Amino acid sequence: MTLWNGSFPFYPGANAGFPFDTTWALIVSVFLSLLATFIIILPGIRGRGRLFWFLRVVTGLFVGAVVLTIQFTRDWETGWVTANTSYKSFSRVLVNADIGLHIGLAGVNITLVGNPVNQVNETINYNERFSWSFDADYDHSYSEGLGKGLPSPILYVAEKFTTQSPCSMHRQYRISGHYASLTLWMAFCTWLISILLFSMPILLYGGYMLLLTAALMLFSLLFFFTARNNPKCPIQFGTASLKTDYGGSFWLTLATGLLCLLLGLGVIILNSMQPEKLKLVFNLDERKGEEEVWDKSYLPAEPSSSTQDVLMVPLGELCEVTATQL
């Protein structure tokens, strides 16, 4: 690189990220719209089943939104460090900045925020995405970052996840992320099947599907756990070290999986021990009572006891009457 007006030829401006991920924002918006629709029709449900129906709707939409959203979140594993580090290659100028690493199922996000943001006549506020999904090439994204002249801390962290790095972190996280994503897609399918079975209603098999959903979500955590606990190269910035820990998506997946496990076990236990209470939760007892009233209203009236007494004449008396002479 060559100097021009006393500065290195880095591209102008910081590549700051959007305040939130539009993919999961769209998913959350869709599920909130569905929830608003169900709330509108809630007054049309009569009786004590209104509360149970609302709880089932909220729980079902929450599980579905979580299973679908965590596919695209970027905080399965996160870490921050504040350090004095070089800002540009071939320069001894140091800046004080917060460096963040956010690992998702499909790639990593690396952030660099200066303390303060405006230093060395520039705005230090970067958020770079490097993806390893099926339709993305991580090494190509890293090469593009080199060509654009990204700050040294971002390139240093991103280099740890390249295929040529001796750390082998790319292989660990890429494979575990693909398997975790696959199991979560399967969990989303089993969640849809459980919703269908509960609406038919086939309660026992719906409980089985909830258990399968919980098992798949917990398996996805196990896949990610294997990559998280493998030996990794240290990420050092002078005396400071960037260390990561489980993020919000990991704990949200764990909580939702345990919720599905408890709900599935509850449905199965109630179905075997107290089926009437389970029918009460799913509003099946009131529906059955209404059907019985409806059927009885169209049945012919039963004959009275007096009519039955007249018709039931002993055969012996009938023969005796016919034999009497006039």
KOLMARLUM-933556 format. One line per 4 residues: their letters; for each residue x, y, z of C-alpha. Coordinates in steps of 0.25 Angstrom, whole numbers, plus 5000, padded with zeros to 4 digits. Layout:
N
A> X,Y,Z | ...
! end
This chain:
326
MTLW> 5000,5000,5000 | 5004,5014,4997 | 5002,5027,5005 | 4993,5038,5000
NGSF> 4992,5051,5008 | 4998,5044,5020 | 4988,5033,5021 | 4987,5019,5016
PFYP> 4977,5016,5005 | 4966,5010,5013 | 4952,5011,5008 | 4944,5023,5013
GANA> 4934,5021,5024 | 4931,5010,5034 | 4923,4998,5030 | 4913,4999,5041
GFPF> 4903,4988,5042 | 4888,4990,5042 | 4882,4992,5056 | 4875,4978,5055
DTTW> 4875,4966,5046 | 4863,4968,5036 | 4861,4953,5035 | 4857,4950,5049
ALIV> 4850,4963,5050 | 4841,4959,5038 | 4839,4945,5045 | 4835,4952,5058
SVFL> 4826,4961,5051 | 4818,4950,5044 | 4816,4942,5057 | 4812,4955,5064
SLLA> 4802,4958,5053 | 4796,4944,5055 | 4795,4946,5070 | 4788,4959,5068
TFII> 4778,4952,5058 | 4775,4941,5069 | 4773,4952,5080 | 4763,4959,5071
ILPG> 4754,4946,5070 | 4756,4943,5084 | 4743,4949,5089 | 4736,4940,5080
IRGR> 4740,4928,5088 | 4729,4925,5100 | 4731,4919,5113 | 4743,4916,5122
GRLF> 4750,4910,5110 | 4754,4924,5105 | 4766,4925,5115 | 4771,4911,5111
WFLR> 4770,4914,5096 | 4777,4927,5098 | 4789,4920,5106 | 4790,4909,5095
VVTG> 4791,4919,5084 | 4801,4928,5091 | 4810,4915,5095 | 4809,4910,5081
LFVG> 4813,4923,5074 | 4824,4925,5084 | 4830,4911,5081 | 4829,4913,5066
AVVL> 4835,4927,5066 | 4847,4922,5074 | 4850,4910,5066 | 4849,4918,5053
TIQF> 4856,4930,5058 | 4868,4924,5064 | 4872,4919,5051 | 4877,4933,5047
TRDW> 4881,4939,5060 | 4896,4942,5062 | 4898,4941,5077 | 4899,4926,5080
ETGW> 4913,4929,5085 | 4917,4944,5088 | 4929,4950,5094 | 4935,4965,5096
VTAN> 4948,4970,5100 | 4953,4985,5102 | 4967,4987,5097 | 4978,4996,5092
TSYK> 4981,4991,5078 | 4986,4995,5064 | 4975,5001,5055 | 4982,4999,5041
SFSR> 4992,4990,5035 | 5006,4996,5034 | 5003,5006,5045 | 5007,5008,5059
VLVN> 4995,5016,5063 | 4988,5010,5074 | 4973,5012,5077 | 4964,5008,5089
ADIG> 4953,5000,5084 | 4942,4989,5088 | 4944,4977,5080 | 4932,4967,5079
LHIG> 4931,4953,5073 | 4917,4947,5071 | 4916,4933,5066 | 4903,4928,5059
LAGV> 4900,4915,5052 | 4903,4921,5038 | 4915,4930,5041 | 4921,4940,5050
NITL> 4920,4955,5053 | 4931,4963,5057 | 4929,4977,5063 | 4939,4988,5065
VGNP> 4934,5001,5073 | 4944,5011,5077 | 4945,5018,5091 | 4941,5028,5087
VNQV> 4935,5025,5074 | 4943,5037,5067 | 4958,5034,5067 | 4970,5037,5058
NETI> 4960,5045,5049 | 4951,5034,5046 | 4938,5028,5051 | 4942,5014,5057
NYNE> 4928,5007,5057 | 4929,4994,5049 | 4921,4981,5048 | 4925,4971,5038
RFSW> 4919,4958,5034 | 4926,4945,5030 | 4917,4934,5026 | 4920,4919,5024
SFDA> 4906,4914,5020 | 4904,4905,5008 | 4903,4916,4998 | 4915,4924,5004
DYDH> 4930,4923,5003 | 4936,4928,5016 | 4950,4929,5010 | 4945,4938,4999
SYSE> 4938,4947,5009 | 4951,4948,5016 | 4959,4951,5003 | 4948,4962,5000
GLGK> 4951,4968,5014 | 4966,4969,5011 | 4963,4975,4998 | 4954,4986,5004
GLPS> 4964,4989,5015 | 4957,4985,5027 | 4963,4989,5041 | 4973,4980,5046
PILY> 4966,4975,5059 | 4954,4970,5050 | 4964,4963,5040 | 4971,4957,5051
VAEK> 4959,4951,5058 | 4953,4946,5044 | 4966,4939,5041 | 4964,4930,5052
FTTQ> 4952,4924,5045 | 4958,4922,5031 | 4961,4908,5026 | 4976,4911,5025
SPCS> 4976,4914,5040 | 4983,4904,5048 | 4973,4906,5059 | 4963,4897,5051
MHRQ> 4951,4906,5057 | 4945,4907,5043 | 4943,4892,5042 | 4938,4891,5056
YRIS> 4927,4902,5056 | 4923,4900,5041 | 4920,4885,5043 | 4913,4887,5056
GHYA> 4905,4899,5051 | 4900,4891,5039 | 4896,4879,5048 | 4889,4888,5058
SLTL> 4882,4896,5047 | 4877,4883,5041 | 4871,4878,5054 | 4864,4891,5057
WMAF> 4858,4890,5043 | 4853,4876,5047 | 4848,4882,5060 | 4840,4893,5053
CTWL> 4833,4882,5044 | 4830,4873,5057 | 4824,4886,5063 | 4815,4888,5051
ISIL> 4810,4873,5052 | 4807,4875,5067 | 4799,4887,5064 | 4791,4879,5054
LFSM> 4789,4867,5063 | 4784,4876,5074 | 4774,4883,5065 | 4768,4870,5060
PILL> 4768,4866,5072 | 4778,4855,5074 | 4784,4859,5087 | 4793,4847,5090
YGGY> 4800,4847,5077 | 4801,4862,5078 | 4808,4860,5092 | 4818,4851,5085
MLLL> 4821,4861,5074 | 4824,4871,5085 | 4833,4862,5092 | 4840,4860,5078
TAAL> 4841,4875,5076 | 4848,4876,5090 | 4858,4865,5087 | 4862,4871,5074
MLFS> 4864,4885,5080 | 4872,4879,5091 | 4880,4871,5080 | 4883,4884,5073
LLFF> 4889,4889,5086 | 4898,4877,5087 | 4903,4879,5073 | 4907,4893,5076
FTAR> 4913,4889,5090 | 4923,4880,5083 | 4929,4891,5075 | 4929,4901,5087
NNPK> 4937,4891,5096 | 4947,4887,5086 | 4961,4893,5088 | 4962,4907,5081
CPIQ> 4973,4917,5078 | 4974,4929,5087 | 4970,4942,5082 | 4980,4952,5088
FGTA> 4980,4967,5087 | 4993,4971,5095 | 4990,4966,5109 | 4975,4965,5107
SLKT> 4969,4953,5102 | 4955,4951,5095 | 4947,4940,5101 | 4934,4935,5097
DYGG> 4922,4929,5105 | 4908,4924,5101 | 4899,4935,5096 | 4884,4938,5097
SFWL> 4880,4928,5086 | 4886,4917,5092 | 4879,4919,5105 | 4866,4922,5098
TLAT> 4867,4909,5091 | 4870,4902,5104 | 4858,4908,5111 | 4848,4906,5099
GLLC> 4853,4891,5098 | 4850,4889,5113 | 4836,4895,5111 | 4833,4886,5100
LLLG> 4838,4874,5108 | 4829,4878,5120 | 4817,4881,5111 | 4818,4868,5104
LGVI> 4820,4860,5117 | 4808,4867,5123 | 4799,4863,5111 | 4803,4849,5111
ILNS> 4802,4847,5127 | 4788,4854,5127 | 4783,4846,5115 | 4787,4833,5123
MQPE> 4783,4837,5137 | 4772,4848,5136 | 4767,4849,5122 | 4755,4857,5126
KLKL> 4764,4869,5131 | 4772,4868,5118 | 4759,4869,5110 | 4755,4881,5118
VFNL> 4768,4888,5115 | 4765,4886,5100 | 4750,4889,5101 | 4746,4876,5097
DERK> 4736,4873,5108 | 4727,4885,5105 | 4727,4882,5090 | 4722,4868,5094
GEEE> 4711,4873,5103 | 4706,4882,5092 | 4706,4871,5082 | 4698,4862,5091
VWDK> 4688,4873,5093 | 4687,4875,5078 | 4685,4860,5076 | 4674,4859,5087
SYLP> 4666,4871,5081 | 4663,4863,5068 | 4660,4849,5075 | 4645,4845,5075
AEPS> 4638,4846,5088 | 4638,4833,5097 | 4625,4827,5099 | 4618,4829,5112
SSTQ> 4617,4818,5123 | 4602,4818,5121 | 4603,4815,5107 | 4613,4804,5110
DVLM> 4603,4798,5120 | 4592,4798,5110 | 4600,4791,5099 | 4606,4781,5108
VPLG> 4594,4771,5110 | 4597,4757,5114 | 4595,4747,5104 | 4586,4738,5113
ELCE> 4576,4748,5116 | 4575,4752,5101 | 4572,4737,5098 | 4561,4737,5110
VTAT> 4554,4749,5104 | 4553,4743,5090 | 4547,4730,5096 | 4535,4736,5103
QL> 4521,4734,5098 | 4512,4746,5095
! end
